[in-house]
Amino acid sequence: MKRILCALLLLAGAPLHAATLEQTLSNGLKVIVREDHRAPVVVTQVWYKVGSSYEPGGLTGASHVLEHMMFKGTARLGPNEFSRIIAENGGEENAFTGSDYTAYFQTLAADRLEVSMRLEADRMRNLRLDAGEFAKELEVVKEERRLRTDDQPQSLLYEQFNATAYLAHPYRNPVIGWEDDLATLTVSDLKDWYQRWYQPSNATLVVVGDVDPKQVFSLARRYFGGLPGGRVTAPKRQTEPPQRGERRLELKAPAQVPYLIMGYHAPAADTDADHWEPYALEVLAGVLDGGESARLASRLRRGQEIAASVGAGYRAFSRAPGMFLLEATPAPGHSPLELEQALRAELRMLGETPVAEDELDRVKAQVVAAEVFQRDSVFYQAMQIGMLETIGIGWQVGEDYARRIRAVTATQVQQVALRYLGQDKLTVGILRPQAGALPSRRPAVSGGRHDVAQ
């Protein structure tokens, strides 16, 4: 196991690609380029520092609706012309909105890079927000919400769980927006949102693939350099107050099986090289849910047979502190409460007894292997660069990920379990199935193909 771990860690730290280069244009746009010549393709991504956590009350969902409208025409192009041109050039494109960012991407043959650059620069400052197109696309988003949240009991539980776990921080709001806010959103709201946030100084252009960095920077200056830049004022920082006691909620909805979510407030990674806790939490999540040999699968699903499904998750990289999550479906004949108590017992064990060396080595190997294999994708490389830049900690932190995972000790895993997975930091959400038919499936409204909030 040690030999496997060392080999993976060496691979993760090896120069799998050329150096990453960056420049900042005079209007504030940051351009980051990474060469990867293994295939004649290029991925272009434009990341904006705005997402649902930037939205005030009454405007939730604005970032995601604007994402849809970015494909509905500019002063030069008609609705959906952007997508048509990319398709004619043999490419693929899409977009996604999250809590901390909105991003747009294209994958093309390397010799078609200029097409992508020209189109993205055009809609960065020349978007035409037509009232008629807005009205149609807003209905698409409302239908997305109905199909993916309102008609999905587990998704609805997650939405209400976040609203309970967070009292003040905007992570409590759904990325797709609250229903009432979508109902009152106007095209004027979107115009203001676009003018405020879609500025070169609030964006990062990431290009990864079979490219010459000099050519990329030249194209960036040609197409983006002349765009007017405005000052962007970051939103006032909101801090979630310390949780001082367990919180619980129950959702009663037509469903086939019960569902359980348990979440603990946990820190996020930053640029501090000594900030080891998020990486220890990553390893802890792997101890619990690192494949079929991990504790939750081997003990609760196969051993006690108390869980039909069970998992753990933690995201180290976010703009603000997030949650360490456990989720599970009870096996037939068992209740959510029984499963909750079993999960609490597993967490207590982590706090009482350090993880054995062999188990720790296996988990580290799995965590690092996942990172190594993801680096084989030019799209993932661009995603990691763009996300880390946009949340404010810098892409360089990602290059040090494997070393920081390797440095985690069993004592540190035990320490974060004791520090962050205590009852006073816990929020529990339970889905209680109710008699009756599942919500009816409405026919989807045509026109929306871009990713709903992630």
Secondary structure, 3 states (H helix, E strand, C coil): CHHHHHHHHHHHHCCCCCCEEEEECCCCCEEEEEECCCCCEEEEEEEECCCHHHCCCCCCCHHHHHHHHCCCCECCCCCCHHHHHHHHCCCEEEEEECCCCEEEEEEEEHHHHHHHHHHHHHHHHCECCCHHHHHHHHHHHHHHHHHHHHCCHHHHHHHHHHHHHCCCCHHHCCCCCCHHHHHHCCHHHHHHHHHHHCCHHHEEEEEEECCCHHHHHHHHHHHCCCCCCCCCCCCCCCCCCCCCCCEEEEEEEECCCCEEEEEEEECCCCCCCCCCHHHHHHHHHHHHHCCCCCHHHHHHHHHCCCEEEEEEEECCCCCCCEEEEEEEEECCCCCHHHHHHHHHHHHHHHHHCCCCHHHHHHHHHHHHHHHHHHCCCHHHHHHHHHHHHHHCCCCHHHHCHHHHHHCCCHHHHHHHHHHHCCHHHEEEEEEEEECCCCCCCCCCCCCCCCCCCC
